[in-house]
Amino acid sequence: MKNAKHTPGPWEVDQIDQSTIQIKAAGVIVAEVCSGSTFTRLSDEQQANVRLIAAAPELLSALQQAIAWMDGERTAIDACRFHSS
């Protein structure tokens, strides 16, 4: 993904109040998760979503590394098959 258009990481979690959490990169808001009411806390599911969103750049990097590794393994396997024929 050399031409990725997403905001580069790291992304950080900033709890604004009990009902709102923002995910930021270099102080710029990337995403915001709200409970829907100023007086309602975020649910466990919403808090888990915040953690997942904030981890997106790291998850993308891990996926890119896994793909590169698999491509390298595939190349090595193909080379072995070619030489054993």
C-alpha positions as CSV (number, residue, x, y, z in Angstrom):
1,M,0.0,0.0,0.0
2,K,2.6,2.5,-1.1
3,N,-0.2,5.0,-2.1
4,A,-2.2,4.7,1.1
5,K,-4.3,7.8,1.7
6,H,-5.1,7.2,5.4
7,T,-3.7,9.3,8.2
8,P,-0.4,7.8,9.3
9,G,-0.1,6.5,12.8
10,P,0.4,6.2,15.6
11,W,-3.2,7.0,16.6
12,E,-3.9,7.9,20.2
13,V,-7.0,7.7,22.3
14,D,-8.2,10.9,24.0
15,Q,-11.1,10.6,26.4
16,I,-13.1,13.9,26.2
17,D,-15.7,13.0,28.8
18,Q,-17.6,9.8,29.9
19,S,-19.6,9.8,26.7
20,T,-17.0,10.7,24.1
21,I,-13.6,9.4,23.0
22,Q,-11.6,10.7,20.1
23,I,-8.9,8.9,18.2
24,K,-6.2,11.4,17.1
25,A,-3.0,11.4,15.1
26,A,-0.6,14.3,15.8
27,G,-3.5,16.1,17.5
28,V,-5.8,15.8,14.6
29,I,-9.1,13.9,15.1
30,V,-9.2,10.8,13.0
31,A,-12.4,9.3,14.5
32,E,-14.8,9.9,17.4
33,V,-17.0,7.4,19.3
34,C,-19.9,8.8,21.3
35,S,-22.5,7.1,23.5
36,G,-25.2,9.2,22.1
37,S,-26.0,11.1,25.3
38,T,-23.8,13.4,27.4
39,F,-25.0,11.5,30.5
40,T,-24.4,7.9,29.2
41,R,-21.1,6.2,29.5
42,L,-19.6,4.4,26.5
43,S,-20.5,0.7,26.5
44,D,-17.9,-2.0,26.6
45,E,-18.5,-2.6,22.9
46,Q,-17.9,1.0,22.1
47,Q,-14.7,1.1,24.1
48,A,-13.5,-2.0,22.3
49,N,-14.3,-0.3,19.0
50,V,-12.2,2.6,20.1
51,R,-9.2,0.3,20.8
52,L,-9.7,-1.4,17.4
53,I,-9.9,1.9,15.5
54,A,-6.8,3.3,17.3
55,A,-4.8,0.1,16.5
56,A,-5.7,0.4,12.7
57,P,-2.2,1.7,11.6
58,E,-0.4,-1.0,13.5
59,L,-2.8,-3.7,12.2
60,L,-2.2,-2.5,8.7
61,S,1.6,-2.6,9.1
62,A,1.4,-6.2,10.6
63,L,-0.8,-7.3,7.6
64,Q,1.6,-5.7,5.1
65,Q,4.6,-7.5,6.8
66,A,2.7,-10.8,6.7
67,I,1.9,-10.4,3.0
68,A,5.5,-9.6,2.3
69,W,6.7,-12.6,4.2
70,M,4.2,-14.9,2.4
71,D,5.2,-13.5,-0.9
72,G,8.8,-14.3,-0.1
73,E,7.9,-17.8,1.1
74,R,5.9,-18.4,-2.1
75,T,8.9,-17.2,-4.2
76,A,11.2,-19.6,-2.3
77,I,8.8,-22.5,-2.7
78,D,8.4,-21.8,-6.5
79,A,12.2,-21.7,-6.8
80,C,12.5,-25.1,-5.1
81,R,9.9,-26.6,-7.4
82,F,11.7,-25.2,-10.5
83,H,15.0,-26.6,-9.4
84,S,13.7,-30.0,-8.6
85,S,12.0,-30.5,-12.0
